[in-house]
Amino acid sequence: ADRQAADLIIFGGTGDLSMRKLLPALYHCDRDGRLADETRIIAMSRGGLGDSDFRGKVDAEVRPALGDPEGWDRFARRLHHVSIDIGGPAAPAGWDALAALLAGHEDRDRIFYLASPPMTFGPFCHGAQEAGLVTPRSRVVLEKPLGRDLASAQAINDEVGAIFEERQIFRIDHYLGKETVQNLLVLRFANAFLEPIWNSLWIDHVQITASETVGTPGRRGYYDHAGALRDMVQNHLLNLLCLVAMEPPAHNDREAVRDEKVKVLQALRPIVGSEVDRFTVRGQYTEGTTATAAGDVTVPGYLDEPDSTRPTPASQRVETFAAVRAEVKNWRWAGVPFYLRTGKRLPTRRSEIVVQFKEVPHAIFPGAAPNRLVLRLQPSEGIELCLMAKEPGAGDVTLRPVPLSLSFAETFQSRVPDAYERLLMDVLSGNPTLFMRRDEVEAAWRWIDPIIAHWDGSAMLPEPYPAGTAGPAGAHELLARSDRTWHEEA
Ligand code: BG6
């Protein structure tokens, strides 16, 4: 099905996401023979570019990162550009140009990929509708963030929902396209040994970490209004939590999987009022030293990041680090904390899910540490199960934790595709399983909103942490209070 001709229209087509992720992903899909010959990629932006200018730009900015890409010319021929300023007085001309390009191709799948800020989603869909471009075979892809709280997310969902049916709306969360994330479901539901112990009887707690070394240079306009909770926790980390915690669905299909995920979100124990101070931590990086390929470098704090927008008093309140102790209040998980953590300018780029098992019920060997299952999303995707083993030797029994590990790259000897490749192919073939349904996004905001409300009303600022360190002390304390530690501290 993914070889049917399609027109893929990327709004925000010359932006960062498009140039860094979407176009490289589409190139790889093309090289792997997954795009039909006639499929076109139509970028829309305010840029005033013609097709050949745009092809030149992609050649200069995207191609070098791909090495010496085989079949590049074929890919480049798919590229088109339409200039539009959807809010501006000349908007109709842009829509006319797009209409002219699409005329006669109403029988193709038509994908509108909105790689633009959420306030443009409604106006874009409205404009496309007015221009008569929304066909029954159209789909729309919405990039995150979907709003900045429940009310704004609902408003966007209403506006888009007035023009597209829910089955046509694909809300993307690229974490769901990552190989390890999809493997988590296979690990859980295609193996027999884990599921019987996947519950509060055997699991002590779960840690989900997305640690980044990058800062936010040039992103103030966005990040000042977002912060780590909205940027990473509301979507990526909660999605991972759902996949760890959900019940086995009856089928691997679009509604069954999403039905189970939304039940997890609905079971999250609300964190409200003064509990927010107890169960959450926020931090903001200050100047510090970070390791790069070229050695240690000193980097500025959040407030001094180079940017075209100057920091405002509100910038001081923005969290670049967030940690939350969540709880899923249901039979399987009662009493098992899910610790979520993410931050910019941390010492390493590492995303992982750690499932920490309980101690053995009765220890006959001294020194046994509880088992741990680590699902690594990046940098090198893999799965590691930490077991206790006996050190060789004739003396006393000495235990040592040893990893049973699976590296996807080594085991499968194939290129691990980028999350966007998988997700773009799913959009083209019309499979929404790995996309967020309206009720999921809204349930996630419902849980996030009271945390942000409490932070906003608090006199306290995020705890400072120097760039290159493991985040604020509060994050350590969040676990230390119950005698636990974050994985890398262990
Ligand atoms: C994006 C966030 O959604 O995810 C960024 O807006 C973040 O702030 C990025 O850097 C992380 O994605 P990945 O795939 O590099 O972990």
Boltz pocket constraint, residues with backbone or C-beta under 6 A from the ligand:
constraints:
  - pocket:
      binder: B
      contacts: [[A, 144], [A, 210], [A, 212], [A, 231], [A, 232], [A, 351]]
      max_distance: 6.0
